[in-house]
């Protein structure tokens, strides 16, 4: 039984029939071995070759995983602005960064996780979420459970 292994070394692409003239329309002339930019084109074409065994495609992320707290997020409550609003510093290495972002209190409309403590938030719980005025912030779906703010204020 004979098995051929594919080499990792790229070879120059085959010449196209009658496509290379001594002087092209752009005024680039040939060298003895081919077009002036032939070595660059060969290197670029090597990068686009499909491997024999491509890596498996990433699995789609479920809705529950999207709501889970991220390890990339740093959340800090700066101050209580009023009875129903707080100022938050939100730093997310993968999505956004907001300094002194205003969050307001309301009831949770969907299940999620507290960005500050990681505790489960159920529909109807008292939460704080980013105030949306004009453009929707990237962290508009984030929530902080109200009891975490109350505990931080008591300390």
FIRO-36422 format. One record per atom (N, C-alpha, C, CB): residue number from 1; x, y, z. Coordinates in steps of 0.001 Angstrom, whole numbers, m for minus. Glycine has a CB too. Layout:
N
(r NUM,(X,Y,Z))
...
***
This chain:
155
(r 1,(845,m1175,0))
(r 1,(0,0,0))
(r 1,(886,1232,0))
(r 1,(m959,1,1213))
(r 2,(582,2188,m870))
(r 2,(1384,3396,m1009))
(r 2,(561,4609,m585))
(r 2,(1887,3559,m2462))
(r 3,(1104,5407,347))
(r 3,(415,6613,813))
(r 3,(1296,7807,513))
(r 3,(82,6534,2338))
(r 4,(729,8809,m132))
(r 4,(1467,10031,m423))
(r 4,(1154,11069,647))
(r 4,(1117,10571,m1835))
(r 5,(2185,11667,1170))
(r 5,(2034,12731,2157))
(r 5,(2148,14077,1437))
(r 5,(3107,12605,3296))
(r 6,(1294,15008,1823))
(r 6,(1342,16325,1215))
(r 6,(2478,17111,1849))
(r 6,(m9,17068,1377))
(r 7,(3276,17731,1042))
(r 7,(4411,18499,1521))
(r 7,(3954,19864,2005))
(r 7,(5466,18646,424))
(r 8,(4600,20355,3059))
(r 8,(4295,21687,3569))
(r 8,(4973,22785,2763))
(r 8,(4707,21792,5014))
(r 9,(5911,22385,1898))
(r 9,(6635,23361,1096))
(r 9,(5808,23683,m131))
(r 9,(8040,22837,699))
(r 10,(5660,24947,m415))
(r 10,(4875,25369,m1579))
(r 10,(5771,25428,m2796))
(r 10,(4206,26741,m1334))
(r 11,(5211,25089,m3893))
(r 11,(5929,25234,m5148))
(r 11,(5296,26374,m5921))
(r 11,(5909,23914,m5974))
(r 12,(5988,26858,m6874))
(r 12,(5479,27982,m7660))
(r 12,(4243,27536,m8425))
(r 12,(6563,28522,m8634))
(r 13,(3268,28413,m8595))
(r 13,(2069,28038,m9331))
(r 13,(2409,27816,m10799))
(r 13,(980,29117,m9184))
(r 14,(1669,26945,m11463))
(r 14,(1952,26699,m12871))
(r 14,(1688,27952,m13688))
(r 14,(1110,25529,m13399))
(r 15,(2503,28111,m14739))
(r 15,(2354,29293,m15590))
(r 15,(1051,29194,m16375))
(r 15,(3564,29440,m16556))
(r 16,(401,30311,m16549))
(r 16,(m816,30358,m17337))
(r 16,(m458,30474,m18795))
(r 16,(m1715,31521,m16904))
(r 17,(m1232,29835,m19648))
(r 17,(m930,29792,m21068))
(r 17,(m971,31187,m21683))
(r 17,(m1906,28872,m21787))
(r 18,(149,31635,m22191))
(r 18,(210,32884,m22931))
(r 18,(m174,34121,m22138))
(r 18,(m658,32788,m24105))
(r 19,(m123,34055,m20803))
(r 19,(m578,35199,m20026))
(r 19,(546,36157,m19660))
(r 19,(m1254,34724,m18779))
(r 20,(1799,35733,m19797))
(r 20,(2914,36581,m19411))
(r 20,(3624,37073,m20663))
(r 20,(3892,35823,m18482))
(r 21,(3704,38357,m20781))
(r 21,(4406,38960,m21912))
(r 21,(5684,39598,m21389))
(r 21,(3510,40013,m22649))
(r 22,(6646,39878,m22270))
(r 22,(7874,40516,m21812))
(r 22,(7627,41840,m21103))
(r 22,(8795,40736,m22974))
(r 23,(6660,42592,m21508))
(r 23,(6323,43848,m20824))
(r 23,(4812,43877,m20648))
(r 23,(6831,45115,m21631))
(r 24,(4358,44070,m19415))
(r 24,(2920,44086,m19147))
(r 24,(2372,45480,m19370))
(r 24,(2620,43613,m17712))
(r 25,(1062,45603,m19242))
(r 25,(406,46886,m19454))
(r 25,(858,47914,m18432))
(r 25,(m1102,46725,m19395))
(r 26,(1237,47463,m17223))
(r 26,(1664,48393,m16180))
(r 26,(3131,48769,m16330))
(r 26,(1424,47789,m14804))
(r 27,(3831,48164,m17276))
(r 27,(5227,48507,m17499))
(r 27,(6191,47668,m16677))
(r 27,(5443,49949,m17195))
(r 28,(5742,46598,m16040))
(r 28,(6617,45729,m15251))
(r 28,(7190,44685,m16193))
(r 28,(5848,45057,m14053))
(r 29,(8508,44546,m16174))
(r 29,(9140,43599,m17092))
(r 29,(9481,42314,m16368))
(r 29,(10399,44205,m17720))
(r 30,(9753,41270,m17140))
(r 30,(10085,39968,m16587))
(r 30,(11549,39864,m16244))
(r 30,(9708,38879,m17550))
(r 31,(11841,38975,m15278))
(r 31,(13214,38559,m15040))
(r 31,(13418,37265,m15805))
(r 31,(13518,38383,m13504))
(r 32,(14560,36686,m15662))
(r 32,(14847,35449,m16377))
(r 32,(13943,34311,m15908))
(r 32,(16311,35064,m16195))
(r 33,(13548,34292,m14622))
(r 33,(12758,33204,m14081))
(r 33,(11260,33453,m14135))
(r 33,(13164,32948,m12681))
(r 34,(10788,34571,m14589))
(r 34,(9362,34855,m14609))
(r 34,(9094,36310,m14267))
(r 34,(8622,33942,m13642))
(r 35,(7856,36650,m13932))
(r 35,(7522,38032,m13622))
(r 35,(8294,38525,m12394))
(r 35,(6014,38171,m13392))
(r 36,(8462,39814,m12309))
(r 36,(9209,40422,m11212))
(r 36,(8600,40054,m9863))
(r 36,(9249,41943,m11374))
(r 37,(7296,40011,m9764))
(r 37,(6610,39740,m8503))
(r 37,(6175,38281,m8378))
(r 37,(5404,40644,m8369))
(r 38,(6707,37397,m9178))
(r 38,(6324,35993,m9154))
(r 38,(6564,35317,m7815))
(r 38,(7065,35258,m10212))
(r 39,(7682,35612,m7161))
(r 39,(7979,34994,m5852))
(r 39,(6995,35464,m4783))
(r 39,(9424,35325,m5413))
(r 40,(6531,36707,m4871))
(r 40,(5558,37225,m3905))
(r 40,(4203,36560,m4118))
(r 40,(5428,38761,m4028))
(r 41,(3811,36443,m5371))
(r 41,(2530,35805,m5689))
(r 41,(2537,34345,m5250))
(r 41,(2231,35905,m7199))
(r 42,(3652,33656,m5456))
(r 42,(3750,32260,m5025))
(r 42,(3601,32138,m3518))
(r 42,(5081,31657,m5467))
(r 43,(4258,33030,m2777))
(r 43,(4161,32987,m1319))
(r 43,(2737,33269,m849))
(r 43,(5127,33992,m694))
(r 44,(2056,34211,m1498))
(r 44,(675,34523,m1123))
(r 44,(m267,33380,m1435))
(r 44,(208,35775,m1834))
(r 45,(m70,32724,m2562))
(r 45,(m932,31598,m2922))
(r 45,(m743,30430,m1968))
(r 45,(m652,31151,m4353))
(r 46,(461,30243,m1438))
(r 46,(704,29169,m482))
(r 46,(m111,29367,788))
(r 46,(2186,29086,m143))
(r 47,(m313,30608,1175))
(r 47,(m1064,30889,2399))
(r 47,(m2541,30544,2256))
(r 47,(m915,32351,2778))
(r 48,(m3048,30485,1043))
(r 48,(m4471,30231,829))
(r 48,(m4792,28785,504))
(r 48,(m4973,31099,m269))
(r 49,(m3827,27921,543))
(r 49,(m4097,26508,272))
(r 49,(m4859,25902,1429))
(r 49,(m2790,25730,24))
(r 50,(m5810,25054,1133))
(r 50,(m6624,24391,2153))
(r 50,(m5874,23172,2667))
(r 50,(m8016,23985,1587))
(r 51,(m5729,23028,3999))
(r 51,(m5034,21847,4522))
(r 51,(m5834,20578,4265))
(r 51,(m4770,22001,6022))
(r 52,(m5130,19442,4233))
(r 52,(m5780,18164,3957))
(r 52,(m6799,17820,5039))
(r 52,(m4737,17050,3845))
(r 53,(m6477,18098,6293))
(r 53,(m7386,17844,7407))
(r 53,(m7682,19162,8107))
(r 53,(m6783,16808,8403))
(r 54,(m8685,19910,7647))
(r 54,(m8973,21201,8279))
(r 54,(m9465,21004,9709))
(r 54,(m10018,21982,7462))
(r 55,(m9184,21959,10610))
(r 55,(m9646,21833,11989))
(r 55,(m11167,21868,12040))
(r 55,(m9054,22953,12866))
(r 56,(m11772,21216,13030))
(r 56,(m13231,21209,13111))
(r 56,(m13768,22619,13347))
(r 56,(m13701,20267,14230))
(r 57,(m14929,22892,12778))
(r 57,(m15547,24201,12943))
(r 57,(m15990,24383,14393))
(r 57,(m16747,24366,11980))
(r 58,(m15952,25622,14844))
(r 58,(m16372,25921,16216))
(r 58,(m17871,25696,16349))
(r 58,(m16004,27379,16606))
(r 59,(m18251,25159,17496))
(r 59,(m19674,24936,17748))
(r 59,(m20359,26264,18016))
(r 59,(m19881,23970,18937))
(r 60,(m21595,26425,17570))
(r 60,(m22310,27663,17870))
(r 60,(m22561,27784,19370))
(r 60,(m23642,27719,17100))
(r 61,(m22517,29015,19854))
(r 61,(m22700,29287,21274))
(r 61,(m24186,29367,21576))
(r 61,(m21984,30597,21690))
(r 62,(m24622,28698,22640))
(r 62,(m26020,28724,23031))
(r 62,(m26396,30018,23731))
(r 62,(m26326,27554,23923))
(r 63,(m27685,30245,23882))
(r 63,(m28177,31467,24523))
(r 63,(m27740,31568,25976))
(r 63,(m29690,31527,24441))
(r 64,(m27710,30441,26680))
(r 64,(m27306,30448,28086))
(r 64,(m25848,30868,28219))
(r 64,(m27521,29063,28719))
(r 65,(m24988,30435,27300))
(r 65,(m23574,30805,27354))
(r 65,(m23382,32297,27108))
(r 65,(m22774,29999,26330))
(r 66,(m24224,32893,26281))
(r 66,(m24123,34327,26024))
(r 66,(m24470,35150,27261))
(r 66,(m25036,34716,24870))
(r 67,(m25350,34632,28105))
(r 67,(m25764,35356,29307))
(r 67,(m24819,35123,30482))
(r 67,(m27168,34948,29697))
(r 68,(m23944,34138,30385))
(r 68,(m23046,33804,31489))
(r 68,(m22030,34922,31689))
(r 68,(m22326,32459,31226))
(r 69,(m21581,35122,32936))
(r 69,(m20602,36178,33183))
(r 69,(m19285,35889,32474))
(r 69,(m20363,36340,34682))
(r 70,(m18650,36935,31978))
(r 70,(m17400,36797,31249))
(r 70,(m16223,37047,32181))
(r 70,(m17357,37763,30053))
(r 71,(m15131,36359,31956))
(r 71,(m13932,36580,32757))
(r 71,(m13175,37815,32285))
(r 71,(m13024,35355,32702))
(r 72,(m13612,38403,31170))
(r 72,(m12945,39569,30606))
(r 72,(m13509,40883,31132))
(r 72,(m13052,39539,29106))
(r 73,(m14542,40830,31952))
(r 73,(m15243,42038,32379))
(r 73,(m14790,42473,33767))
(r 73,(m16757,41809,32367))
(r 74,(m14510,43769,33895))
(r 74,(m14213,44375,35179))
(r 74,(m15307,45403,35436))
(r 74,(m12774,45026,35206))
(r 75,(m16076,45212,36510))
(r 75,(m17201,46086,36837))
(r 75,(m16955,46690,38206))
(r 75,(m18554,45312,36805))
(r 76,(m17163,47999,38286))
(r 76,(m17005,48695,39562))
(r 76,(m18097,49751,39685))
(r 76,(m15590,49343,39680))
(r 77,(m18802,49724,40804))
(r 77,(m19822,50746,41068))
(r 77,(m19093,51943,41659))
(r 77,(m20963,50215,42045))
(r 78,(m19179,53086,40975))
(r 78,(m18456,54276,41396))
(r 78,(m19217,55006,42493))
(r 78,(m18215,55207,40207))
(r 79,(m20493,55290,42246))
(r 79,(m21295,55993,43250))
(r 79,(m22780,55841,42959))
(r 79,(m20917,57480,43299))
(r 80,(m23562,56112,43983))
(r 80,(m25016,56137,43829))
(r 80,(m25375,57572,43470))
(r 80,(m25771,55647,45145))
(r 81,(m25987,57752,42295))
(r 81,(m26349,59089,41826))
(r 81,(m27683,59551,42400))
(r 81,(m26406,59113,40307))
(r 82,(m28621,58622,42524))
(r 82,(m29935,58926,43099))
(r 82,(m30490,57631,43685))
(r 82,(m30920,59537,42019))
(r 83,(m31742,57655,44078))
(r 83,(m32362,56457,44637))
(r 83,(m32434,55350,43592))
(r 83,(m33765,56775,45170))
(r 84,(m32579,55721,42325))
(r 84,(m32781,54713,41278))
(r 84,(m31649,54626,40260))
(r 84,(m34053,54998,40559))
(r 85,(m30564,55375,40432))
(r 85,(m29467,55327,39452))
(r 85,(m28121,55209,40154))
(r 85,(m29485,56580,38554))
(r 86,(m27181,54562,39449))
(r 86,(m25806,54422,39921))
(r 86,(m24861,54725,38766))
(r 86,(m25548,52994,40493))
(r 87,(m23613,55060,39079))
(r 87,(m22567,55242,38072))
(r 87,(m21648,54031,38134))
(r 87,(m21764,56577,38301))
(r 88,(m21357,53459,36957))
(r 88,(m20592,52213,36869))
(r 88,(m19421,52389,35915))
(r 88,(m21492,51044,36407))
(r 89,(m18284,51795,36274))
(r 89,(m17165,51650,35338))
(r 89,(m17253,50235,34783))
(r 89,(m15756,51923,36038))
(r 90,(m17357,50115,33476))
(r 90,(m17484,48815,32805))
(r 90,(m16322,48693,31830))
(r 90,(m18875,48669,32062))
(r 91,(m15425,47734,32072))
(r 91,(m14295,47495,31185))
(r 91,(m14339,46055,30718))
(r 91,(m12949,47807,31890))
(r 92,(m14554,45874,29432))
(r 92,(m14640,44543,28830))
(r 92,(m13592,44471,27734))
(r 92,(m16081,44249,28264))
(r 93,(m12611,43621,27920))
(r 93,(m11516,43512,26959))
(r 93,(m11966,43035,25587))
(r 93,(m10469,42580,27488))
(r 94,(m13136,42416,25499))
(r 94,(m13584,41868,24218))
(r 94,(m14677,42671,23536))
(r 94,(m14063,40485,24418))
(r 95,(m15332,43604,24258))
(r 95,(m16448,44322,23644))
(r 95,(m16404,45830,23792))
(r 95,(m17707,43834,24212))
(r 96,(m16246,46356,25020))
(r 96,(m16418,47790,25205))
(r 96,(m15799,48263,26506))
(r 96,(m17887,48152,25172))
(r 97,(m15757,49578,26678))
(r 97,(m15280,50198,27907))
(r 97,(m16090,51461,28142))
(r 97,(m13752,50511,27834))
(r 98,(m16717,51562,29296))
(r 98,(m17513,52735,29653))
(r 98,(m17057,53240,31019))
(r 98,(m19039,52400,29663))
(r 99,(m16798,54518,31101))
(r 99,(m16421,55160,32355))
(r 99,(m17598,56036,32789))
(r 99,(m15092,56006,32199))
(r 100,(m18019,55907,34044))
(r 100,(m19168,56660,34585))
(r 100,(m20440,56432,33763))
(r 100,(m18845,58164,34626))
(r 101,(m20714,55182,33433))
(r 101,(m21939,54834,32721))
(r 101,(m23100,54829,33723))
(r 101,(m21802,53442,32006))
(r 102,(m24204,55461,33362))
(r 102,(m25359,55541,34254))
(r 102,(m26219,54297,34074))
(r 102,(m26189,56828,33980))
(r 103,(m26532,53639,35187))
(r 103,(m27406,52466,35214))
(r 103,(m28621,52834,36037))
(r 103,(m26678,51200,35803))
(r 104,(m29783,52329,35650))
(r 104,(m31021,52625,36385))
(r 104,(m31659,51338,36880))
(r 104,(m32017,53405,35496))
(r 105,(m32479,51476,37923))
(r 105,(m33111,50299,38513))
(r 105,(m34409,49966,37781))
(r 105,(m33386,50528,40012))
(r 106,(m34694,48697,37708))
(r 106,(m35922,48193,37090))
(r 106,(m36052,46717,37475))
(r 106,(m35906,48382,35512))
(r 107,(m37011,46039,36898))
(r 107,(m37157,44592,37094))
(r 107,(m36583,43869,35882))
(r 107,(m38655,44199,37316))
(r 108,(m35983,42715,36137))
(r 108,(m35393,41931,35057))
(r 108,(m36483,41393,34144))
(r 108,(m34547,40776,35620))
(r 109,(m36292,41571,32857))
(r 109,(m37248,41054,31866))
(r 109,(m36897,39655,31404))
(r 109,(m37312,41977,30666))
(r 110,(m35664,39236,31664))
(r 110,(m35237,37890,31281))
(r 110,(m34228,37377,32303))
(r 110,(m34625,37882,29847))
(r 111,(m33952,36091,32216))
(r 111,(m32979,35473,33105))
(r 111,(m31573,35896,32684))
(r 111,(m33118,33924,33092))
(r 112,(m30667,35970,33655))
(r 112,(m29287,36308,33357))
(r 112,(m28429,36155,34598))
(r 112,(m29184,37729,32810))
(r 113,(m27243,36737,34549))
(r 113,(m26313,36673,35666))
(r 113,(m25858,38074,36033))
(r 113,(m25106,35782,35327))
(r 114,(m25628,38281,37315))
(r 114,(m25169,39574,37810))
(r 114,(m23733,39796,37338))
(r 114,(m25266,39647,39370))
(r 115,(m23482,40953,36729))
(r 115,(m22144,41275,36238))
(r 115,(m21176,41551,37379))
(r 115,(m22201,42475,35308))
(r 116,(m21702,41900,38529))
(r 116,(m20862,42231,39682))
(r 116,(m20528,41003,40528))
(r 116,(m21552,43273,40544))
(r 117,(m21522,40165,40802))
(r 117,(m21331,39019,41699))
(r 117,(m21381,37666,41009))
(r 117,(m22363,39048,42766))
(r 118,(m21979,37588,39823))
(r 118,(m22117,36315,39113))
(r 118,(m23319,35501,39543))
(r 118,(m20889,35501,39304))
(r 119,(m24153,36025,40452))
(r 119,(m25328,35285,40913))
(r 119,(m26405,35246,39839))
(r 119,(m25887,35910,42194))
(r 120,(m27218,34220,39886))
(r 120,(m28298,34047,38927))
(r 120,(m29377,35107,39155))
(r 120,(m28898,32629,39037))
(r 121,(m29844,35726,38079))
(r 121,(m30940,36693,38133))
(r 121,(m32120,36073,37409))
(r 121,(m30536,38076,37494))
(r 122,(m33258,36042,38091))
(r 122,(m34469,35494,37488))
(r 122,(m35354,36630,37009))
(r 122,(m35229,34597,38488))
(r 123,(m36219,36295,36095))
(r 123,(m37183,37274,35586))
(r 123,(m37995,37843,36755))
(r 123,(m38126,36624,34520))
(r 124,(m38097,39183,36834))
(r 124,(m38851,39845,37882))
(r 124,(m38014,40331,39053))
(r 124,(m39886,38933,38380))
(r 125,(m36740,39897,39142))
(r 125,(m35865,40379,40213))
(r 125,(m35550,41854,40010))
(r 125,(m34562,39555,40266))
(r 126,(m35274,42554,41107))
(r 126,(m34875,43952,41019))
(r 126,(m33408,44016,40597))
(r 126,(m35101,44689,42378))
(r 127,(m33152,44793,39548))
(r 127,(m31801,44883,38977))
(r 127,(m31477,46325,38624))
(r 127,(m31671,43984,37724))
(r 128,(m30226,46537,38253))
(r 128,(m29774,47759,37594))
(r 128,(m29279,47350,36215))
(r 128,(m28646,48501,38426))
(r 129,(m29551,48177,35227))
(r 129,(m29066,47921,33876))
(r 129,(m28673,49247,33243))
(r 129,(m30141,47190,33017))
(r 130,(m27837,49204,32184))
(r 130,(m27386,50449,31558))
(r 130,(m28554,51257,30993))
(r 130,(m26383,50144,30447))
(r 131,(m28494,52562,31193))
(r 131,(m29508,53457,30624))
(r 131,(m29233,53576,29132))
(r 131,(m29493,54874,31322))
(r 132,(m30281,53439,28338))
(r 132,(m30163,53530,26887))
(r 132,(m30773,54845,26435))
(r 132,(m30855,52324,26185))
(r 133,(m29925,55685,25909))
(r 133,(m30365,56962,25338))
(r 133,(m29630,57137,24027))
(r 133,(m30094,58173,26315))
(r 134,(m30373,57171,22945))
(r 134,(m29728,57286,21634))
(r 134,(m29161,55945,21207))
(r 134,(m28613,58349,21662))
(r 135,(m27838,55880,21058))
(r 135,(m27173,54655,20611))
(r 135,(m27192,53593,21715))
(r 135,(m25719,54957,20185))
(r 136,(m27497,52365,21339))
(r 136,(m27568,51259,22300))
(r 136,(m26148,50844,22677))
(r 136,(m28366,50045,21710))
(r 137,(m25816,50838,23989))
(r 137,(m24460,50433,24388))
(r 137,(m24236,48939,24163))
(r 137,(m24212,50780,25865))
(r 138,(m22978,48557,24007))
(r 138,(m22633,47152,23758))
(r 138,(m22981,46265,24948))
(r 138,(m21148,47023,23436))
(r 139,(m23063,46841,26140))
(r 139,(m23385,46057,27332))
(r 139,(m24839,46263,27762))
(r 139,(m22444,46431,28480))
(r 140,(m25707,46601,26829))
(r 140,(m27111,46898,27148))
(r 140,(m27832,45718,27782))
(r 140,(m27846,47321,25895))
(r 141,(m27383,44496,27532))
(r 141,(m28034,43309,28098))
(r 141,(m27479,42936,29479))
(r 141,(m27872,42130,27147))
(r 142,(m26508,43689,29975))
(r 142,(m25899,43389,31276))
(r 142,(m26821,43789,32417))
(r 142,(m24552,44106,31417))
(r 143,(m26673,43102,33558))
(r 143,(m27499,43382,34732))
(r 143,(m26656,43269,35995))
(r 143,(m28706,42416,34800))
(r 144,(m27021,44059,36990))
(r 144,(m26461,43946,38333))
(r 144,(m27640,43790,39279))
(r 144,(m25564,45198,38712))
(r 145,(m27613,42764,40115))
(r 145,(m28707,42529,41041))
(r 145,(m28720,43656,42082))
(r 145,(m28571,41130,41724))
(r 146,(m29917,44175,42380))
(r 146,(m30058,45324,43274))
(r 146,(m29562,45035,44687))
(r 146,(m31502,45760,43326))
(r 147,(m29670,43796,45143))
(r 147,(m29217,43470,46488))
(r 147,(m27701,43638,46629))
(r 147,(m29621,42042,46843))
(r 148,(m26955,43460,45568))
(r 148,(m25500,43653,45614))
(r 148,(m25166,45135,45819))
(r 148,(m24839,43126,44309))
(r 149,(m25970,46029,45231))
(r 149,(m25767,47471,45409))
(r 149,(m26148,47868,46820))
(r 149,(m26590,48281,44380))
(r 150,(m27224,47292,47329))
(r 150,(m27667,47603,48693))
(r 150,(m26613,47144,49712))
(r 150,(m29037,46927,48990))
(r 151,(m26013,45961,49497))
(r 151,(m24987,45457,50404))
(r 151,(m23734,46323,50345))
(r 151,(m24640,44005,50064))
(r 152,(m23359,46776,49126))
(r 152,(m22168,47619,48975))
(r 152,(m22379,48962,49656))
(r 152,(m21829,47825,47486))
(r 153,(m23616,49493,49633))
(r 153,(m23923,50765,50273))
(r 153,(m23925,50658,51781))
(r 153,(m25254,51278,49800))
(r 154,(m24227,49491,52335))
(r 154,(m24286,49296,53778))
(r 154,(m22900,49170,54386))
(r 154,(m25106,48068,54108))
(r 155,(m21933,48773,53576))
(r 155,(m20559,48545,54088))
(r 155,(m19775,49796,54254))
(r 155,(m19806,47638,53184))
***
